[in-house]
Amino acid sequence: MKAMIYSASWCAVCQSMVDYLKKQYPSVSVQFAPLDRVPPDAREKALAALRKLTWSDQLPVTLLDDTVILGADYKALVAILGPTGAPPPPGNSQHRHGIDEPGGE
């Protein structure tokens, strides 16, 4: 299974989700796409594709193969991937932000 997490480089909560996925689900290929660090044309293409999937400009967006998860929703990750030996860090589907909003959670 592949996981792609679209967010911003400054979001510690989103980076925590990446770290959790890598540590707790080593068989999942995890990629983090910090959209604030890609060239503007590629950023707009990615954001346009995410808008079609989510009808929103909010990040993070996690794609697990064909499944879309909005926010830092660990409950959804565990429901899809199965339980692990460690409880997930705090996070929920309400954790959302824009691309250029450091600290604006």
Phi, psi and omega in degrees: 000149178244142175235130176236122181249117178262125180201212177234150185297333185277353186275104180294324180296318180292319178296325177298323179294320177300311181299318179298314179300314182297319183283315187273338181230070185297341179280350179271128176280112187251130174234140178248127180245096177282099188294341177286351182250007178259158179303148185307320181292319178291323178299313181296321177296316180295315180296322178296318179294320179293324177299321179296325180283322191246346185061031186211157173259009185271145178240162000280157172234126178247129175252119174251097190052249182260007181261137181252130176240128178259141179078184178268069189263086180294328178299320178293318178301312182293323179297324182276315188266344181100160182292157177238178179282345183243139177292146180288155175292169177298143179170157178200174182293345179279348177286100179218153180203169174274181183283329186244039184238065179305128179075357183269068183267000000 
